[in-house]
Amino acid sequence: MNMLFERKLPIPMEVKEMYPLSGDLSKIFDERDAEIKNIISGKSDKLLLIIGPCSADNEDSVIDYITRLRGIQEQVKDKIFIVPRIYTNKPRTTGDGYKGILHQPKPDGKPDMFKGIVTIRKLHMRALRETGFSCADEMLYPENYKYLDDLLAYVAIGARSVEDQQHRLTASGISVPVGMKNPTGGDLSVMMNAITAAQHKHTFIYRGWEAHSQGNPYAHAILRGYNNKHGNSLPNYHYEDLMLLCKLYAEKPDLTNPAVIIDTNHANSGKNPFEQVRIVKEVLNSCKYSSDIKKMVKGFMIESYIEDGRQEIGGGVYGKSITDACLGWEKTENLILHMADRL
C-alpha cells in the first residue's frame, strides 16, 4: 500500500476510560436528548437551533462562545432549544487545507490524530461540564463516532457524505437525532434515500465487528442549498422548496417523524454569513403561511462565532473563523431574540 502506518490508535473504550463521563453529566445529556427527540417528533413545538462556529479551531474561544449562548438560552428557553455546534473535523472539497481540530489540535501545527481524538473528547466534555450544553458535530468519519457517542446531542451527515453507504448504515445505529444533508448537486431523492436507509435496520461491518443496527427513527433532512453544473450556489429554503419536501415526505409514509432543519449558510447563503438573518426570517414567514411547512420545519443550523467573517490561519483575531465566514456575536444575539419574538 502507498501508506505509512505511524501507530495504532486506542479504541474508543480505552479513550473513554482515560476521560470518563461522570454520572451527573450523563444525566444532563439524557435530559437534553429527550427534549431534542421531542422536538423532532413533534411532541414539543420548540424550535431547535444548532448554532456555532464553522469549525472548532480554538478550545478557549469555542467555550467562550458557548458560554455566551448559555445566557441567551435562558431568555428564550420557552421557545428555542439551543444545541451548540462543536465541529471538530472539516470536510474539504479537494482534500487540501485545514481539516479540523481532530487532525490538527493546533491549526498551524502538524497532524496528530491521537492528540486530536483526546482534544475533541475533552472539548465536548468541557462544554457539557461548564455550560450544561451537549453539542452537535458532523460525522465525517463513521468509525470515529464511538469516541464521542456518549457526548453528542446531534449528528449531521454532510453533503459530500450523504451518498456513502457506511455513513447511512452507521446513522441507522445512532440513538440521537441525525440530520442528512442534501448532496452538493441538489438531488433531494439522494437525501430521502439516506433518511430511509438510516431509519431501517441493517447488518454491516463496523470497526471490525459484525454489527446489527436497530434503525434511527429520528433521522431527518437538512436543506443546505446546492451547486449547479456551472458551480453556482443555489438555495433550497424557499417556500416552493419546502412544499416539495413536504410532498416527498408524504410519498414515503414508512418514514417516521418527517422533519427538516434549514442550514442557513453554505450554498443557501452563497457562503455570505450575513444572509443567514434574512433566510431565517423568510423560512419563519413560510411557516406562518403553511401549516404543513410549520409542522415539518424543526429548526435552523447557523454558522456563528464571536467575530464576523473569517481569517487565515495565524490571523490572530480571537473568536474569528479560520474556515467559512460566520455571523458575529452581536448579530447572532439579535437574531436569536428576533426568532423568539416571531414564535
Disulfide bonds with the S-S distance in Angstrom:
none
